């Protein structure tokens, strides 16, 4: 009987740990509230490993320690790939530089953001949670830099429902349209420096509660349709998803995260109030799978609960002007 109880306890410990660390293996990580739990897999896997180490100190609990340890190893093996660093391609004059920064309901410091833009001069800028009001405050500070702007929402609409796109003079004669294929309006640019390729600024719904989680799944399904286009697009914004979400991985299509191979795939972009190692990366720039990342940085943005992502990539030849 004692052995049976021990076996049941071990099985229960392993199952509980797997439910937290590996829910995507059972294809339930897209359901609320599991969808929120799996976002923290790097941290839960480490915590599970620590629990296994503590249980291993006592002979009676070593079977449970083995079960927890196996789950921890599996979880860490999944996330460790994002910490792998490969040599980046050398920067070149044809590189496209993109900045994506969630500006927290239009509350991020416009002066600090303008200083960042002046220092880095990205070709394209994606600003989730930015509407007409925030754009109107920012634009006088960056017009002298040659930036033009487009906003997805009409005047009077709360900043939290909008996204803004800025384009430098170097971006050329791009055409920008507003669309409603996602829960919130998004912006899509083509032409100019992009050639045939699209640049899409998005902000999928946050998976908070069953209804909003369903909207989040629908938004990611739309991203998946774009990334499977004959000419892979660039998609930037706050996706409210990490690479631990199977629905987000499925949405990559012919794209990849620009963080891949930079060793910074586990650096937290949210929440900015926590150390970078204690956050999660939900802000992304998705680039064609065969594009070469030449620069990748995660930068603080004063007044926002997100950190910004700054990326330089060399695009494959199809899609260039």
C-alpha positions in Angstrom: 0.0 0.0 0.0 2.8 2.4 0.9 4.4 1.7 -2.5 1.1 2.4 -4.3 0.7 5.7 -2.4 4.2 6.7 -3.3 3.7 5.8 -7.0 0.4 7.8 -7.1 2.1 10.7 -5.4 5.0 10.6 -7.9 2.6 10.4 -10.8 0.5 13.3 -9.5 3.6 15.4 -9.0 4.8 14.7 -12.5 1.4 15.4 -14.0 1.0 18.7 -12.1 4.4 19.9 -13.2 3.8 18.9 -16.8 0.5 20.8 -16.7 2.3 23.9 -15.8 5.5 23.5 -17.8 4.5 21.5 -20.8 0.8 22.2 -21.5 1.4 22.5 -25.3 2.3 18.9 -25.5 -1.3 18.1 -24.6 -2.5 20.9 -26.9 -4.3 22.8 -24.2 -2.0 25.8 -24.0 -4.4 27.9 -26.1 -7.1 27.6 -23.5 -7.7 30.1 -20.6 -6.1 30.2 -18.0 -3.4 27.8 -19.3 -2.5 30.3 -22.0 -1.2 32.7 -19.4 0.7 30.0 -17.5 2.7 28.7 -20.4 4.0 32.2 -21.2 6.2 31.8 -18.1 7.7 28.4 -19.0 11.3 29.5 -18.6 10.6 30.5 -15.0 8.3 27.6 -14.2 10.8 25.1 -15.6 13.5 26.6 -13.4 11.2 26.6 -10.4 10.4 22.9 -11.1 14.0 22.1 -11.3 14.6 23.8 -8.0 11.8 21.8 -6.5 13.2 18.6 -7.8 16.6 19.4 -6.3 15.0 20.0 -2.9 13.0 16.8 -3.0 16.1 14.8 -4.0 17.6 15.5 -0.7 15.3 13.0 1.0 15.2 9.3 0.0 11.5 9.1 0.5 10.8 11.9 -2.0 13.4 11.0 -4.6 10.8 9.3 -7.0 8.8 12.6 -7.1 12.1 14.5 -7.5 12.9 12.3 -10.6 9.4 13.1 -12.1 9.8 16.8 -11.5 13.3 16.7 -12.8 12.3 15.1 -16.0 9.7 17.8 -16.6 12.1 20.5 -15.8 14.7 19.2 -18.2 12.1 18.9 -21.0 11.0 22.5 -20.3 14.5 23.9 -20.2 15.5 22.1 -23.3 12.6 23.8 -25.2 13.5 27.3 -24.0 17.3 26.9 -24.1 17.3 27.2 -27.9 16.3 30.8 -27.6 19.4 31.6 -25.7 21.7 30.2 -28.4 23.9 32.8 -30.0 25.1 32.5 -33.6 27.3 35.0 -35.4 25.2 37.8 -36.8 25.6 38.9 -40.4 27.8 42.0 -40.8 25.8 45.3 -41.0 25.4 46.8 -44.5 23.9 49.8 -46.2 20.9 47.9 -47.4 19.8 46.8 -43.9 16.3 47.7 -42.9 16.0 48.9 -39.3 12.7 48.6 -37.3 11.7 49.7 -33.9 8.6 48.3 -32.1 7.5 49.9 -28.9 4.2 49.5 -27.0 3.6 53.0 -25.5 1.2 51.9 -22.7 -2.1 53.5 -23.7 -0.3 56.6 -25.0 1.5 57.2 -21.7 5.1 56.6 -22.7 7.4 59.7 -22.5 7.3 61.3 -26.0 10.5 63.2 -25.4 12.4 60.1 -24.5 11.0 58.2 -27.5 11.9 61.1 -29.8 15.4 61.0 -28.4 15.6 57.3 -29.1 14.4 57.8 -32.7 16.9 60.6 -33.2 19.7 58.4 -32.0 18.8 55.2 -33.9 16.9 56.6 -36.9 14.9 53.4 -37.6 13.4 53.2 -41.1 10.0 51.9 -39.8 8.5 52.3 -36.3 5.6 50.3 -34.9 3.8 51.8 -31.9 1.1 49.6 -30.3 -1.4 51.4 -27.9 -0.9 54.6 -29.8 -3.7 56.6 -31.3 -4.3 60.1 -32.7 -3.7 61.8 -29.4 -0.3 60.2 -28.8 0.8 60.6 -32.4 -0.1 64.3 -32.3 2.1 64.7 -29.2 5.0 62.8 -30.7 5.0 64.1 -34.3 6.2 67.7 -33.6 9.3 66.1 -31.9 10.2 63.9 -34.9 9.0 65.8 -38.0 12.4 67.5 -38.3 13.9 64.0 -38.5 11.9 63.4 -41.6 9.3 61.0 -40.1 5.8 60.6 -41.5 3.0 59.0 -39.6 -0.2 56.9 -39.9 -2.7 56.0 -37.2 -5.2 53.1 -37.3 -7.9 54.8 -35.2 -10.0 57.9 -35.8 -9.7 61.0 -33.6 -11.2 60.6 -30.1 -10.6 56.9 -30.0 -8.7 55.8 -26.9 -4.9 55.3 -27.5 -5.1 51.7 -26.2 -7.2 50.7 -29.3 -4.8 52.0 -31.9 -1.4 51.5 -33.5 0.8 54.1 -35.1 3.3 53.6 -37.9 6.2 56.0 -38.5 8.4 55.9 -41.6 11.6 57.7 -42.3 12.6 59.5 -45.5 14.8 56.5 -46.3 11.7 54.3 -46.3 10.7 56.0 -49.5 7.2 56.3 -51.0 5.3 53.7 -49.0 1.6 53.2 -49.2 -0.2 52.6 -45.9 -3.7 51.2 -45.4 -5.9 50.5 -42.3 -7.6 47.2 -42.0 -10.0 45.5 -39.6 -9.1 41.9 -40.1 -8.0 41.7 -36.5 -9.9 42.6 -33.3 -8.3 46.0 -33.3 -7.4 48.0 -36.4 -3.9 47.4 -37.8 -1.8 49.2 -40.4 -0.2 47.6 -43.5 2.6 49.3 -45.5 3.9 48.4 -48.9 6.2 49.9 -51.6 9.2 52.1 -51.1 12.0 50.4 -49.3 9.7 47.3 -48.8 9.2 46.6 -52.5 6.6 43.9 -52.9 6.8 43.0 -49.2 4.3 44.1 -46.6 5.1 45.6 -43.2 2.2 45.1 -40.7 1.8 46.8 -37.3 -0.3 44.7 -35.0 -1.5 44.4 -31.5 -3.4 41.1 -30.9 -5.9 40.9 -28.1 -4.5 40.0 -24.7 -5.6 36.5 -23.6 -7.2 37.6 -20.4 -10.4 35.6 -19.8 -12.2 33.1 -22.1 -13.7 35.6 -24.5 -10.5 37.6 -25.0 -8.5 34.4 -25.3 -10.8 33.4 -28.2 -10.1 36.8 -29.8 -6.4 36.3 -29.3 -6.5 33.0 -31.1 -8.4 34.6 -34.0 -5.9 37.4 -34.2 -3.0 35.0 -34.3 -4.8 33.0 -37.0 -4.8 36.2 -39.1 -1.1 36.7 -38.6 -0.7 33.1 -39.8 -2.5 33.9 -43.0 -0.1 36.9 -43.7 3.0 34.9 -42.9 2.1 32.3 -45.5 1.9 34.8 -48.3 4.1 34.1 -51.4 6.3 37.0 -50.3 6.8 36.7 -46.6 5.9 40.0 -44.7 7.4 41.7 -41.8 5.0 41.9 -38.8 5.8 44.0 -35.7 4.1 44.8 -32.5 3.0 43.5 -29.2 1.7 40.0 -29.9 0.7 39.2 -26.3 2.4 35.8 -27.0 5.7 34.2 -26.5 7.3 31.4 -28.4 6.1 29.0 -25.8 2.6 29.5 -27.2 1.9 26.9 -29.8 -0.6 29.1 -31.6 2.1 31.8 -31.9 4.6 29.3 -33.3 2.0 28.1 -35.8 1.5 31.8 -36.8 5.1 32.2 -37.9 4.6 30.5 -41.3 7.3 31.7 -43.6 8.7 34.1 -40.9 10.8 33.8 -37.8 11.4 36.0 -34.8 14.3 38.4 -35.5 15.6 37.5 -32.0 16.4 34.0 -33.3 20.1 33.3 -33.1 20.9 36.5 -31.2 21.0 34.9 -27.7 18.3 37.3 -26.6 15.2 35.3 -27.2 14.6 35.0 -23.4 15.1 38.6 -22.5 11.8 40.0 -21.1 10.1 42.9 -22.9 7.2 42.8 -20.4 6.8 43.9 -17.7 9.5 46.6 -17.8 9.2 47.0 -14.0 10.9 43.6 -13.6 14.5 42.7 -14.3 14.9 41.5 -17.9 15.6 37.9 -16.8 12.3 37.9 -14.9 10.0 39.1 -17.7 8.6 37.5 -20.8 9.2 38.4 -24.5 5.8 39.2 -26.0 7.0 42.1 -28.3 8.4 40.8 -31.6 9.5 41.7 -35.0 8.7 38.8 -37.4 10.9 38.7 -40.5 11.1 36.4 -43.5 12.7 33.1 -42.5 15.6 33.7 -44.9 16.3 37.3 -43.8 19.6 37.9 -42.0 19.5 39.7 -38.6 22.4 42.1 -38.3 21.3 43.8 -35.1 19.0 43.0 -32.2 18.5 45.1 -29.1 15.9 45.4 -26.4 15.7 49.0 -25.1 14.0 50.6 -22.2 11.2 53.1 -23.0 10.5 55.6 -20.2 6.8 55.6 -19.1 5.9 52.3 -20.7 5.4 48.9 -19.1 7.0 47.3 -22.2 10.6 47.5 -23.5 11.2 48.3 -27.2 12.7 45.9 -29.8 15.2 47.4 -32.2 16.1 45.2 -35.2 18.2 45.5 -38.3 17.7 42.9 -41.0 18.9 42.2 -44.5 16.0 41.1 -46.5 16.1 38.4 -49.2 16.2 39.8 -52.7 12.6 39.0 -53.6 10.4 41.9 -52.4 13.1 44.6 -53.0 12.3 47.4 -55.3 
